[in-house]
Amino acid sequence: MILVMLPDATKEQIQAVATQIESWGHKASVTIGEEQSIIGIIGDKRDLAGRPLSALDGVEKVLEVSAPYKLASRHFHPDDTIIDIRGVKVGGGHKAYMAGPCSVDTYETLIEIARAVKAAGANMLRGGAFKPRTSPYTFQGGGEEALKMLADARDETGLPIVTELMSERDIDVICKYADVIQLGARNMQNFSLLKEVGKLNMPVLLKNGIASTVQEHLMSAEYLMSEGLKDVMLCLRGTRGYETALRNAMDVAQIPLLQSLTHLPIIVDPSHAAGKREYVMALGYAGLAAGADGFNIEVHPNPKCALSDGEQALLPSDFNYFMKKVKSLDPWNQNDWIKQAK
């Protein structure tokens, strides 16, 4: 349920309404807009039956929200969320260009990659220190030593670090080094982990599950946000389907759909969608053209020697070419079209 405040409602009126809602045992989520402010009510709406919501001072109207996700809904938060990550803004027209190795292997290689992707235009460095692998016999990541290397690369290049968290037991060590916590496909519905991460004051990149729906993805974001976290990015890494020619199927149609449903930034991961480097750039370009707020792409100077997923890693020269193409792109914005259509 949403309370839309009058355009001239004062801060004192807005705070008084929020306080009243909380006195009734519900959470109040206040969003201050340029023209109007809204207050989202979180809780069982049946408990509000008979409450004089529309009569509260400063309230213009009361709206029902049918979607099961509230905090992630654009109804609750009409304006795009803009996340600031060490000075790099994401969302609301600001793009996140995340690039780096699938797994951190050697210090020299990581520094080479970090320098190359920054020179090409990347504004964040991705790299895995803890790796979820299908086989227990394959490389599982370098752990804290890999995180230290990422921190050194950040010190040299200034690029914020994006790295994956797999388990609650690794929260402290990840938070010690990372700037963005990535939650992968296998953990999208690890609800106990989502609750713990939601209590952290750190931006999160939440990937969709291996075969998840749009609503399931948004409900996982809701788990994070229900614990107080606001800085959530949704990452589309493709889903498993009947077609096996590529690793996963990246549904570009989800991008404008999500733009209409949520205020959260949307990032594409064409590396895991394609699984083959020769198709990564086309998928990444398509995602950005459809309105994505950025990408998460794997880059390695010697893919044959990469410790994981070398077959989908771009060469630095490929990434440089891709960035030149991206900079001339005029992306679609679903909400701009919706506004002018009205």
C-alpha positions as CSV (number, residue, x, y, z in Angstrom):
1,M,0.0,0.0,0.0
2,I,1.3,3.5,-0.9
3,L,0.3,6.9,0.5
4,V,0.9,9.7,-2.1
5,M,1.5,12.9,-0.3
6,L,0.3,16.3,-1.5
7,P,2.8,18.2,-3.7
8,D,3.1,20.9,-1.0
9,A,3.3,18.4,1.9
10,T,6.0,19.6,4.4
11,K,8.8,17.4,5.9
12,E,7.0,17.6,9.2
13,Q,3.8,16.2,7.7
14,I,5.6,13.4,6.0
15,Q,7.4,12.5,9.1
16,A,4.2,12.6,11.2
17,V,2.5,10.2,8.8
18,A,5.5,7.8,8.8
19,T,5.5,7.9,12.6
20,Q,1.8,7.2,12.7
21,I,2.1,4.2,10.4
22,E,4.9,2.8,12.6
23,S,2.8,3.2,15.7
24,W,0.3,0.9,14.1
25,G,3.0,-1.8,13.8
26,H,4.0,-1.4,10.2
27,K,7.2,-0.2,8.5
28,A,7.1,3.1,6.6
29,S,9.4,3.6,3.6
30,V,9.6,7.2,2.7
31,T,10.7,8.3,-0.8
32,I,11.2,12.1,-1.4
33,G,10.5,12.9,-5.0
34,E,11.1,16.0,-7.1
35,E,7.4,16.7,-7.4
36,Q,5.7,14.5,-4.8
37,S,6.7,12.3,-2.0
38,I,5.3,8.8,-1.2
39,I,5.2,6.6,1.8
40,G,5.2,2.8,1.3
41,I,3.5,0.8,4.0
42,I,5.1,-2.6,4.6
43,G,3.1,-5.2,6.5
44,D,-0.3,-7.0,6.5
45,K,-2.7,-4.5,5.0
46,R,-5.6,-6.3,6.7
47,D,-4.3,-4.7,10.0
48,L,-5.0,-1.3,8.5
49,A,-8.7,-1.9,7.9
50,G,-10.6,1.0,9.3
51,R,-7.5,3.2,9.8
52,P,-8.1,6.8,8.5
53,L,-5.1,6.7,6.0
54,S,-6.6,9.2,3.5
55,A,-7.5,11.6,6.3
56,L,-3.9,11.9,7.6
57,D,-2.6,15.4,7.3
58,G,-0.7,15.9,4.0
59,V,-2.0,12.7,2.3
60,E,-3.4,13.1,-1.2
61,K,-4.5,9.6,-2.0
62,V,-4.0,5.9,-1.1
63,L,-2.9,3.3,-3.7
64,E,-2.9,-0.5,-3.5
65,V,0.2,-2.4,-4.7
66,S,-0.6,-5.8,-6.1
67,A,3.0,-6.9,-6.7
68,P,4.3,-9.2,-3.8
69,Y,7.6,-7.2,-3.9
70,K,7.1,-3.8,-2.3
71,L,10.5,-2.1,-1.7
72,A,11.8,-3.1,-5.1
73,S,8.7,-1.9,-6.9
74,R,8.7,1.2,-9.0
75,H,5.3,2.1,-7.4
76,F,7.1,2.4,-4.0
77,H,10.0,4.3,-5.5
78,P,9.1,6.0,-8.8
79,D,12.6,7.5,-9.4
80,D,15.5,5.4,-10.5
81,T,17.8,4.3,-7.7
82,I,21.3,5.8,-8.2
83,I,24.1,3.9,-6.3
84,D,27.4,5.5,-5.5
85,I,30.3,3.1,-5.3
86,R,33.6,4.9,-4.5
87,G,32.5,7.8,-6.7
88,V,31.2,5.6,-9.5
89,K,27.4,6.2,-9.9
90,V,25.2,3.4,-11.2
91,G,21.5,3.8,-12.3
92,G,19.5,6.8,-13.5
93,G,21.5,7.1,-16.7
94,H,24.9,6.4,-15.0
95,K,26.6,3.2,-16.4
96,A,28.5,0.5,-14.6
97,Y,31.2,-1.0,-16.7
98,M,32.5,-4.0,-14.7
99,A,35.3,-6.0,-16.2
100,G,38.1,-8.4,-15.1
101,P,39.0,-12.1,-14.8
102,C,36.5,-14.8,-13.8
103,S,39.0,-15.9,-11.2
104,V,42.0,-14.1,-9.8
105,D,45.0,-16.2,-10.8
106,T,48.4,-14.3,-10.5
107,Y,49.2,-10.9,-9.3
108,E,50.9,-9.9,-12.5
109,T,48.0,-11.0,-14.7
110,L,45.5,-9.2,-12.5
111,I,47.4,-5.9,-12.6
112,E,47.7,-6.3,-16.4
113,I,44.0,-6.8,-16.7
114,A,43.1,-4.0,-14.4
115,R,45.3,-1.5,-16.2
116,A,43.9,-2.7,-19.6
117,V,40.2,-2.5,-18.7
118,K,40.6,0.9,-17.1
119,A,42.4,2.3,-20.1
120,A,39.5,1.0,-22.3
121,G,36.9,2.7,-20.1
122,A,35.8,0.2,-17.4
123,N,34.9,1.9,-14.1
124,M,34.9,-1.3,-11.9
125,L,37.1,-4.3,-11.5
126,R,35.4,-7.7,-11.2
127,G,37.3,-10.8,-10.0
128,G,36.5,-14.0,-8.3
129,A,38.2,-15.1,-5.0
130,F,35.6,-17.7,-4.0
131,K,34.3,-19.7,-6.9
132,P,31.1,-21.8,-7.2
133,R,32.1,-24.7,-9.4
134,T,30.0,-27.6,-10.7
135,S,32.8,-30.0,-10.1
136,P,34.4,-30.3,-6.6
137,Y,37.7,-31.1,-8.4
138,T,38.1,-27.8,-10.3
139,F,39.7,-24.6,-9.0
140,Q,37.6,-23.1,-6.2
141,G,39.3,-19.7,-6.0
142,G,42.3,-18.1,-4.2
143,G,40.4,-17.0,-1.1
144,E,41.8,-14.1,1.0
145,E,45.1,-14.0,-1.0
146,A,43.1,-13.3,-4.1
147,L,41.1,-10.5,-2.3
148,K,44.4,-8.9,-1.3
149,M,45.5,-8.9,-4.9
150,L,42.2,-7.2,-5.9
151,A,42.7,-4.6,-3.2
152,D,46.2,-3.9,-4.6
153,A,44.8,-3.6,-8.1
154,R,42.2,-1.1,-6.8
155,D,44.9,0.9,-5.1
156,E,46.8,1.2,-8.3
157,T,43.9,1.8,-10.7
158,G,41.2,3.3,-8.5
159,L,38.7,0.8,-9.8
160,P,36.1,-0.4,-7.2
161,I,36.1,-4.2,-6.6
162,V,33.2,-6.5,-7.4
163,T,33.6,-10.0,-6.1
164,E,31.3,-12.9,-5.2
165,L,30.2,-14.0,-1.8
166,M,29.2,-17.7,-1.6
167,S,28.7,-18.4,2.1
168,E,27.8,-16.6,5.4
169,R,31.1,-17.7,6.8
170,D,33.0,-15.5,4.3
171,I,31.0,-12.3,5.0
172,D,33.7,-10.7,7.2
173,V,36.6,-11.4,4.9
174,I,34.7,-10.2,1.8
175,C,33.6,-7.0,3.5
176,K,37.2,-6.3,4.5
177,Y,38.2,-5.9,0.8
178,A,35.2,-5.7,-1.5
179,D,33.2,-2.6,-2.6
180,V,30.4,-4.6,-4.2
181,I,29.2,-8.0,-3.1
182,Q,28.1,-10.3,-5.9
183,L,25.5,-13.0,-5.2
184,G,25.6,-15.6,-7.9
185,A,22.9,-17.6,-9.6
186,R,23.2,-20.5,-7.2
187,N,22.6,-18.2,-4.2
188,M,19.8,-16.1,-5.6
189,Q,17.3,-18.1,-3.5
190,N,19.6,-18.8,-0.5
191,F,17.3,-16.9,1.7
192,S,19.3,-17.1,4.9
193,L,22.3,-15.6,3.1
194,L,20.1,-12.9,1.5
195,K,18.9,-11.9,5.0
196,E,22.5,-11.6,6.4
197,V,23.7,-9.7,3.4
198,G,20.7,-7.4,3.6
199,K,22.0,-6.2,7.0
200,L,25.3,-5.0,5.5
201,N,25.8,-1.5,4.3
202,M,27.3,-2.6,1.0
203,P,26.1,-2.5,-2.6
204,V,25.0,-5.9,-3.9
205,L,25.0,-7.3,-7.4
206,L,22.2,-9.9,-7.4
207,K,22.3,-12.4,-10.3
208,N,19.2,-14.2,-11.5
209,G,18.9,-17.9,-10.8
210,I,19.7,-20.6,-13.2
211,A,16.1,-21.0,-14.2
212,S,14.4,-18.2,-12.2
213,T,11.5,-16.0,-13.2
214,V,11.5,-12.2,-13.2
215,Q,9.2,-12.2,-10.1
216,E,11.5,-14.6,-8.3
217,H,14.5,-12.4,-9.0
218,L,12.6,-9.4,-7.7
219,M,11.5,-11.3,-4.6
220,S,15.1,-12.1,-3.8
221,A,15.9,-8.4,-4.1
222,E,13.0,-7.8,-1.7
223,Y,14.7,-10.2,0.8
224,L,17.8,-8.0,0.8
225,M,15.8,-4.7,1.0
226,S,13.5,-5.9,3.7
227,E,16.6,-6.1,6.0
228,G,17.4,-2.4,5.3
229,L,19.7,-2.6,2.2
230,K,18.9,0.0,-0.5
231,D,21.8,-0.4,-2.9
232,V,20.8,-3.4,-4.9
233,M,21.6,-4.1,-8.6
234,L,19.9,-6.8,-10.6
235,C,22.2,-8.8,-12.9
236,L,20.9,-10.8,-15.9
237,R,23.2,-13.6,-16.6
238,G,20.9,-15.8,-18.8
239,T,18.7,-18.7,-17.8
240,R,18.9,-22.4,-18.7
241,G,16.5,-23.5,-21.4
242,Y,16.1,-26.2,-24.0
243,E,18.6,-24.6,-26.4
244,T,22.2,-25.8,-25.7
245,A,24.1,-24.0,-28.5
246,L,25.1,-21.3,-26.0
247,R,25.7,-21.6,-22.3
248,N,22.5,-19.8,-21.3
249,A,19.8,-17.7,-22.9
250,M,19.9,-14.0,-22.1
251,D,16.4,-12.6,-22.5
252,V,16.9,-9.0,-23.6
253,A,13.1,-8.4,-23.3
254,Q,13.5,-8.6,-19.5
255,I,15.4,-5.3,-19.5
256,P,12.6,-3.0,-20.5
257,L,10.2,-5.1,-18.5
258,L,12.3,-4.7,-15.4
259,Q,12.7,-1.0,-16.0
260,S,8.9,-0.7,-15.8
261,L,8.6,-2.9,-12.7
262,T,11.5,-1.7,-10.5
263,H,13.7,1.3,-9.8
264,L,16.8,-0.8,-9.2
265,P,19.7,-0.7,-11.7
266,I,19.9,-3.5,-14.2
267,I,23.2,-5.0,-15.2
268,V,23.8,-7.6,-18.0
269,D,26.4,-10.4,-17.8
270,P,26.9,-11.5,-21.5
271,S,29.9,-13.6,-20.6
272,H,27.9,-16.3,-18.7
273,A,25.0,-16.0,-21.1
274,A,27.1,-16.7,-24.2
275,G,29.8,-19.0,-22.7
276,K,31.8,-18.3,-25.9
277,R,33.9,-15.2,-26.3
278,E,32.9,-14.6,-30.0
279,Y,29.3,-13.9,-28.9
280,V,29.9,-11.9,-25.7
281,M,30.2,-8.5,-27.3
282,A,27.0,-8.9,-29.4
283,L,25.0,-9.8,-26.3
284,G,26.5,-7.1,-24.2
285,Y,25.8,-4.5,-26.9
286,A,22.2,-5.8,-27.2
287,G,21.7,-5.5,-23.5
288,L,23.0,-1.9,-23.3
289,A,20.9,-1.0,-26.4
290,A,17.8,-2.3,-24.6
291,G,18.5,0.0,-21.7
292,A,20.7,-1.9,-19.2
293,D,22.6,0.2,-16.7
294,G,25.8,-1.5,-17.3
295,F,27.6,-4.9,-17.8
296,N,29.7,-7.4,-16.0
297,I,32.2,-8.9,-18.6
298,E,35.1,-11.3,-18.2
299,V,38.5,-10.3,-19.6
300,H,41.8,-12.2,-19.7
301,P,45.0,-11.7,-21.7
302,N,45.6,-15.4,-22.1
303,P,42.3,-17.2,-21.9
304,K,43.8,-20.7,-22.4
305,C,45.7,-20.2,-19.2
306,A,42.7,-18.8,-17.2
307,L,41.9,-20.9,-14.1
308,S,38.2,-20.8,-14.9
309,D,35.8,-19.9,-17.8
310,G,38.6,-18.9,-20.2
311,E,36.5,-19.8,-23.2
312,Q,34.2,-16.9,-22.5
313,A,36.8,-14.3,-21.6
314,L,37.4,-11.4,-24.0
315,L,41.0,-10.4,-24.9
316,P,41.9,-6.9,-23.7
317,S,42.0,-5.8,-27.4
318,D,38.5,-7.2,-27.8
319,F,37.3,-5.3,-24.8
320,N,38.9,-2.1,-26.0
321,Y,37.0,-2.5,-29.3
322,F,33.8,-3.2,-27.5
323,M,34.1,-0.1,-25.3
324,K,34.6,2.1,-28.4
325,K,31.3,0.7,-29.8
326,V,29.5,1.2,-26.6
327,K,30.4,4.8,-26.1
328,S,28.5,5.7,-29.4
329,L,25.4,3.8,-28.3
330,D,22.1,5.7,-27.7
331,P,20.3,3.2,-25.4
332,W,16.6,2.7,-25.1
333,N,14.8,3.8,-22.0
334,Q,11.4,2.2,-21.4
335,N,10.2,4.8,-18.9
336,D,11.0,7.7,-21.1
337,W,8.8,6.2,-23.7
338,I,6.0,5.5,-21.2
339,K,6.1,9.1,-20.0
340,Q,5.9,10.6,-23.6
341,A,3.2,8.0,-24.5
342,K,1.0,9.5,-21.8
